[in-house]
Amino acid sequence: MKILRIVLLIYGFSIASAKAQNRQEINNDFIQIYKENAELSYISPKGEIGAPTKYVINGRATTTYMLLATEELPIAFAVVPDFTVRVRDEKSAGVRTPSFRLGGTLFVRLDRSVPDYKYATLNFTHHSNGQDGEALNPDGSINTINGNFTTNYLTLSYHFGRDVNKQKAKGYYSLNHETGFEWHKWFSYEKALKHDYGFSRFIYKFSLRNYQPEKEQWRLNAEINYAVNPMTEYKFTALKKRLNSELSFHYSFPFMNNAYLMMAAGYYGEDPYNIYYRDKYSYLRFGISSGILRGKK
């Protein structure tokens, strides 16, 4: 009997240890998924071609600082800086109003399957342009030279995806989705925006990715969001004002590491570049993008 108890005790300990190890591996894999699904940085000569203003070069720099990311917990927390700069095509090549976003994101794992993942995020973001002039000119037009822009918002999102044909040695694909809602009005914002800005937006993002044995080779990203809050001059169906959308393709050649060639086409009903929010236009963008790519395992 004593030997049987010892055997059962060892067996129970082995099972518990295996479950703990499996849980740790799952949490580690989800942390990698969080980073892979983050927004991409880019450098784009000529910037958004089609914008009312011509640019020399535009750049976006963003990353994910995982402050809480342990294999012991199904939650994680990251600080996310996201800075965009547009260099104007004029004599001084000025930036005029850079766009600063700084926020924090809470990640919550919702299941244990990595190939068919599900998780939720709650993000708080501060967005400003570093200017302190009046947002409106005396004639009611927007002061894009040094007009103040500031807003703060929450974004609640549900993320899900799955790997396709992962058993094939020559490579596989992954389908990645995000649905979310963005909400501004609980926090402080520039009062000039009150009846003229998309404070509440529904968001959908999709990414199709191709993985080769050595690394991630390409991504096809699509994003659409729509403002649903009341606006003085725009009905709920005013697509030209409320709709933002973009389709982009990112390709990484074999000699590249953690970088892509990028091309994008989209439409801004509300330019997200701070005080330029009244601009509406279709655009093309070409350049180089970068993010957390999945490498060889």
DOBA-733713 format. One record per residue (C-alpha): z, x, y. Coordinates in steps of 0.02 Angstrom, whole numbers, padded with zeros to 5 digits, always signed. Example, Ala and Ser with C-alpha at 12.3 -4.5 7.8 and 13.67 -1.06 7.14 Angstrom:
REM residues 2
+00390+00615-00225 +00357+00684-00053 
This chain:
REM residues 297
+00000+00000+00000 +00042+00141+00120 -00128+00221+00089 -00215+00054+00119 -00123+00033+00285 -00176+00208+00338 -00356+00172+00291 -00354+00007+00388 -00274+00092+00537 -00407+00228+00539 -00544+00097+00520 -00474-00007+00664 -00461+00146+00775 -00641+00193+00734 -00704+00019+00777 -00609+00018+00942 -00671+00192+00985 -00852+00144+00946 -00839-00011+01056 -00766+00091+01200 -00902+00221+01183 -01036+00085+01179 -00962+00003+01335 -00962+00169+01426 -01143+00201+01381 -01193+00028+01443 -01102+00051+01608 -01186+00221+01632 -01357+00148+01596 -01329+00007+01722 -01281+00133+01856 -01450+00215+01829 -01536+00044+01843 -01446+00011+02009 -01516+00173+02080 -01692+00146+02013 -01699-00027+02092 -01651+00038+02265 -01776+00032+02409 -01900+00175+02424 -01910+00299+02568 -02081+00340+02641 -02181+00441+02767 -02335+00356+02836 -02462+00437+02955 -02521+00306+03081 -02384+00190+03020 -02423+00005+03009 -02609-00001+03044 -02640-00167+03130 -02478-00171+03230 -02486-00213+03416 -02424-00036+03451 -02513+00118+03385 -02409+00252+03302 -02428+00437+03260 -02316+00429+03108 -02182+00314+03037 -02043+00359+02919 -01907+00272+02821 -01760+00369+02745 -01641+00278+02629 -01532+00325+02483 -01384+00262+02381 -01215+00348+02387 -01126+00286+02230 -00944+00298+02284 -00880+00197+02136 -00983+00223+01980 -00877+00250+01826 -00918+00220+01644 -00752+00128+01625 -00794-00018+01740 -00931-00152+01742 -00934-00146+01933 -00994-00013+02055 -00997+00014+02243 -01118+00111+02352 -01141+00154+02535 -01323+00130+02585 -01396+00210+02743 -01571+00151+02787 -01654+00225+02942 -01832+00188+03002 -01920+00280+03144 -02089+00243+03223 -02165+00381+03330 -02274+00300+03463 -02452+00361+03495 -02429+00403+03679 -02411+00556+03790 -02228+00590+03750 -02243+00533+03567 -02080+00441+03593 -01978+00346+03464 -01906+00228+03596 -01800+00116+03480 -01759+00185+03308 -01697+00062+03178 -01527+00101+03102 -01458+00007+02952 -01295+00053+02870 -01210-00050+02736 -01113-00060+02576 -01164-00139+02411 -01054-00207+02271 -01138-00211+02099 -01075-00324+01959 -01146-00307+01783 -01176-00479+01705 -01221-00435+01526 -01225-00290+01402 -01411-00278+01368 -01495-00133+01457 -01676-00172+01403 -01649-00352+01464 -01529-00322+01608 -01442-00442+01727 -01329-00399+01873 -01277-00465+02044 -01256-00378+02211 -01166-00419+02372 -01221-00314+02520 -01155-00303+02698 -01272-00222+02826 -01258-00174+03009 -01427-00162+03096 -01449-00093+03272 -01567+00012+03377 -01450+00123+03478 -01500+00048+03646 -01388-00038+03774 -01509-00115+03900 -01533-00302+03923 -01629-00376+03776 -01732-00489+03889 -01832-00445+04044 -01813-00557+04199 -01971-00652+04149 -01900-00692+03977 -02006-00565+03881 -01925-00443+03760 -01868-00275+03829 -01942-00158+03698 -01908-00002+03801 -01718+00003+03796 -01667-00175+03753 -01511-00194+03646 -01533-00256+03468 -01389-00282+03348 -01351-00397+03203 -01241-00395+03047 -01275-00487+02886 -01232-00519+02705 -01359-00521+02563 -01314-00601+02396 -01439-00562+02257 -01468-00588+02072 -01565-00450+01982 -01644-00463+01811 -01778-00372+01713 -01839-00316+01544 -01936-00177+01460 -02103-00219+01378 -02175-00124+01228 -02038+00006+01239 -02058+00050+01056 -02230+00126+01090 -02230+00316+01100 -02370+00321+01230 -02271+00231+01363 -02207+00061+01412 -02184-00058+01559 -02038-00143+01643 -02031-00307+01739 -01900-00312+01877 -01849-00460+01985 -01730-00493+02129 -01691-00663+02206 -01574-00670+02353 -01514-00749+02514 -01482-00660+02679 -01356-00732+02804 -01319-00666+02980 -01222-00791+03083 -01047-00757+03018 -01049-00594+03114 -01086-00528+03289 -01266-00517+03349 -01367-00495+03509 -01359-00665+03594 -01542-00658+03648 -01586-00686+03464 -01491-00849+03449 -01637-00974+03442 -01777-00853+03405 -01734-00750+03251 -01732-00769+03061 -01544-00772+03031 -01558-00852+02858 -01689-00792+02735 -01730-00825+02553 -01791-00667+02468 -01892-00630+02312 -01944-00456+02252 -02044-00404+02100 -02083-00233+02029 -02197-00189+01882 -02171-00009+01826 -02262+00102+01703 -02165+00236+01608 -02249+00379+01517 -02157+00497+01396 -02126+00622+01536 -02082+00508+01682 -02113+00348+01779 -02297+00353+01827 -02323+00206+01946 -02248+00052+02025 -02324-00108+02091 -02201-00189+02211 -02211-00361+02291 -02091-00441+02414 -02086-00608+02503 -01951-00681+02614 -01943-00836+02721 -01830-00885+02867 -01754-01059+02846 -01637-01073+02996 -01679-01185+03147 -01781-01104+03286 -01816-01183+03455 -02004-01154+03458 -02044-01150+03272 -02042-01287+03141 -01984-01254+02963 -02167-01244+02909 -02215-01114+03041 -02277-00984+02916 -02344-00866+03050 -02168-00842+03118 -02054-00865+02967 -02148-00775+02827 -02137-00589+02789 -02228-00518+02638 -02288-00352+02567 -02383-00288+02416 -02375-00100+02382 -02434+00021+02248 -02351+00189+02216 -02429+00320+02101 -02351+00483+02045 -02470+00619+01983 -02413+00730+01839 -02379+00876+01957 -02264+00768+02067 -02076+00754+02046 -01984+00604+02117 -02129+00561+02235 -02278+00444+02244 -02437+00419+02343 -02416+00249+02426 -02526+00112+02493 -02465-00056+02556 -02531-00215+02635 -02425-00350+02712 -02388-00476+02848 -02244-00483+02971 -02208-00653+03047 -02055-00566+03115 -02066-00376+03128 -01904-00310+03048 -01906-00158+03163 -01760-00215+03275 -01807-00271+03452 -01991-00289+03404 -01947-00446+03305 -02067-00558+03404 -02219-00462+03344 -02326-00551+03213 -02466-00457+03125 -02550-00407+02964 -02547-00222+02921 -02596-00081+02805 -02488+00071+02769 -02532+00233+02680 -02426+00386+02643 -02297+00461+02527 -02147+00370+02454 -01996+00426+02356 -01848+00353+02262 -01750+00371+02101 -01883+00385+01966 -01842+00375+01781 -01875+00543+01701 -01892+00603+01522 -01749+00553+01408 
